[in-house]
Amino acid sequence: MSSDLAHADRVYEIARHRSAAASSPIVASWRRCMVKHHLAPEENRKPLFLTDSEFRRARESAAGLIAESTEELDRIFQSVGRSGCCLLLTDAEGVALERRGAAGDDRDFRALGLWSGAVWSEQSVGTNGIGTALVDERSVVVYRDQHFFTSNTRLSCTTAPIRDHTGRVTGALDISTCRNDIDEMTFSFVTQAVKDAAQRIEGNLFRRAFPGARIVIVPTGSGASLSLLAVDQDDLVLGATSAARIALKLDDGKIAQGVPAADILHEQRHDGGSDLAEAERAALRRVLSRTNGNVTQAASLLGISRATLHRKMKKLAVH
């Protein structure tokens, strides 16, 4: 009990200072919990649980997210499941949609609220991996006494937000443990695994949103973020991940107008030709490639004579 009171006193003392909140995401979260959500750290509060019907609706709304995350959840659980860790996939409101955990740990995790249907929003449960990652829209680690409520200080959580094809946060992937023998250094490896998995899920969601589109990797000089474009057959950008939007200064408005991928990627023309000539050259090269260079077959596919195709190839320097 004395340790609980000491934790609550520490939260009150530190969170009162604006300067500390400005320099620390954890303290900023503590301050939000106190000032915005009117929570008290000494409360013994557990996550709320949705009713069966509410939970069913939440899963239906997030059907795409669940489908594109299942393989990643199973893969990570194979790596960390036996080490006393629990995996949660949540929606943007912090509702735990999917869970992975070892049967021997179920009792402890259920008591802590690490269970399907629980709501791990910051407003409900104070500073925690899921809720704080969703608010800050970035990966966070909340290690034991960094949690707001004393009732959660047994937990260590690492969470990465998941963004949809428009770059907006649509959920979160979390790994939590209540083991006492895990240190911050060891937990850093788990943190990287969570970030990598969240990024792969984002890639799955992006490809799901643009079936049939050409997916282009945008060179950003850093592999820390998923930077992809979806491009149609006319080289117009259909969509971009959050990292690609930032790197290329794209937004929904520009994408809706129809931006040529070559323009925003600053691809250079080989001969300074017009866009129309470039498009015609590309079309000829594609057809010739499909026919393994057979000009007669290519002309037939294009619906023109062999002589006309030869003239076009000479004009456009297609060999």
Secondary structure in CASP SS format (residue, H / E / C, confidence):
PFRMAT SS
TARGET T0000
AUTHOR 0000-0000-0000
METHOD secondary structure of the structure
MODEL  1
M C 1.00
S H 1.00
S H 1.00
D H 1.00
L H 1.00
A H 1.00
H H 1.00
A H 1.00
D H 1.00
R H 1.00
V H 1.00
Y H 1.00
E H 1.00
I H 1.00
A H 1.00
R C 1.00
H C 1.00
R H 1.00
S H 1.00
A H 1.00
A H 1.00
A H 1.00
S H 1.00
S C 1.00
P H 1.00
I H 1.00
V H 1.00
A H 1.00
S H 1.00
W H 1.00
R H 1.00
R H 1.00
C H 1.00
M H 1.00
V H 1.00
K H 1.00
H C 1.00
H C 1.00
L C 1.00
A C 1.00
P C 1.00
E C 1.00
E C 1.00
N C 1.00
R C 1.00
K C 1.00
P C 1.00
L E 1.00
F E 1.00
L C 1.00
T C 1.00
D H 1.00
S H 1.00
E H 1.00
F H 1.00
R H 1.00
R H 1.00
A H 1.00
R H 1.00
E H 1.00
S H 1.00
A C 1.00
A H 1.00
G H 1.00
L H 1.00
I H 1.00
A H 1.00
E H 1.00
S H 1.00
T H 1.00
E H 1.00
E H 1.00
L H 1.00
D H 1.00
R H 1.00
I H 1.00
F H 1.00
Q H 1.00
S H 1.00
V H 1.00
G H 1.00
R H 1.00
S H 1.00
G C 1.00
C E 1.00
C E 1.00
L E 1.00
L E 1.00
L E 1.00
T E 1.00
D E 1.00
A C 1.00
E C 1.00
G C 1.00
V E 1.00
A E 1.00
L E 1.00
E E 1.00
R E 1.00
R E 1.00
G C 1.00
A C 1.00
A H 1.00
G H 1.00
D H 1.00
D H 1.00
R H 1.00
D H 1.00
F H 1.00
R H 1.00
A H 1.00
L H 1.00
G C 1.00
L C 1.00
W C 1.00
S C 1.00
G C 1.00
A E 1.00
V E 1.00
W C 1.00
S C 1.00
E H 1.00
Q H 1.00
S H 1.00
V H 1.00
G C 1.00
T C 1.00
N C 1.00
G H 1.00
I H 1.00
G H 1.00
T H 1.00
A H 1.00
L H 1.00
V H 1.00
D H 1.00
E C 1.00
R C 1.00
S C 1.00
V E 1.00
V E 1.00
V E 1.00
Y E 1.00
R H 1.00
D H 1.00
Q H 1.00
H C 1.00
F C 1.00
F C 1.00
T H 1.00
S H 1.00
N H 1.00
T C 1.00
R C 1.00
L C 1.00
S E 1.00
C E 1.00
T E 1.00
T E 1.00
A E 1.00
P E 1.00
I E 1.00
R E 1.00
D C 1.00
H C 1.00
T C 1.00
G C 1.00
R C 1.00
V E 1.00
T E 1.00
G E 1.00
A E 1.00
L E 1.00
D E 1.00
I E 1.00
S E 1.00
T E 1.00
C C 1.00
R C 1.00
N C 1.00
D C 1.00
I C 1.00
D C 1.00
E H 1.00
M H 1.00
T H 1.00
F H 1.00
S H 1.00
F H 1.00
V H 1.00
T H 1.00
Q H 1.00
A H 1.00
V H 1.00
K H 1.00
D H 1.00
A H 1.00
A H 1.00
Q H 1.00
R H 1.00
I H 1.00
E H 1.00
G H 1.00
N H 1.00
L H 1.00
F H 1.00
R H 1.00
R H 1.00
A H 1.00
F C 1.00
P C 1.00
G C 1.00
A C 1.00
R E 1.00
I E 1.00
V E 1.00
I E 1.00
V C 1.00
P C 1.00
T C 1.00
G C 1.00
S C 1.00
G C 1.00
A C 1.00
S C 1.00
L C 1.00
S C 1.00
L E 1.00
L E 1.00
A E 1.00
V E 1.00
D C 1.00
Q C 1.00
D C 1.00
D C 1.00
L E 1.00
V E 1.00
L E 1.00
G E 1.00
A E 1.00
T C 1.00
S H 1.00
A H 1.00
A H 1.00
R H 1.00
I H 1.00
A H 1.00
L H 1.00
K C 1.00
L C 1.00
D C 1.00
D H 1.00
G H 1.00
K H 1.00
I H 1.00
A H 1.00
Q H 1.00
G C 1.00
V C 1.00
P E 1.00
A H 1.00
A H 1.00
D H 1.00
I H 1.00
L C 1.00
H C 1.00
E C 1.00
Q C 1.00
R C 1.00
H C 1.00
D C 1.00
G C 1.00
G C 1.00
S C 1.00
D H 1.00
L H 1.00
A H 1.00
E H 1.00
A H 1.00
E H 1.00
R H 1.00
A H 1.00
A H 1.00
L H 1.00
R H 1.00
R H 1.00
V H 1.00
L H 1.00
S H 1.00
R H 1.00
T C 1.00
N C 1.00
G C 1.00
N C 1.00
V H 1.00
T H 1.00
Q H 1.00
A H 1.00
A H 1.00
S H 1.00
L H 1.00
L H 1.00
G C 1.00
I C 1.00
S C 1.00
R H 1.00
A H 1.00
T H 1.00
L H 1.00
H H 1.00
R H 1.00
K H 1.00
M H 1.00
K H 1.00
K H 1.00
L C 1.00
A C 1.00
V C 1.00
H C 1.00
END
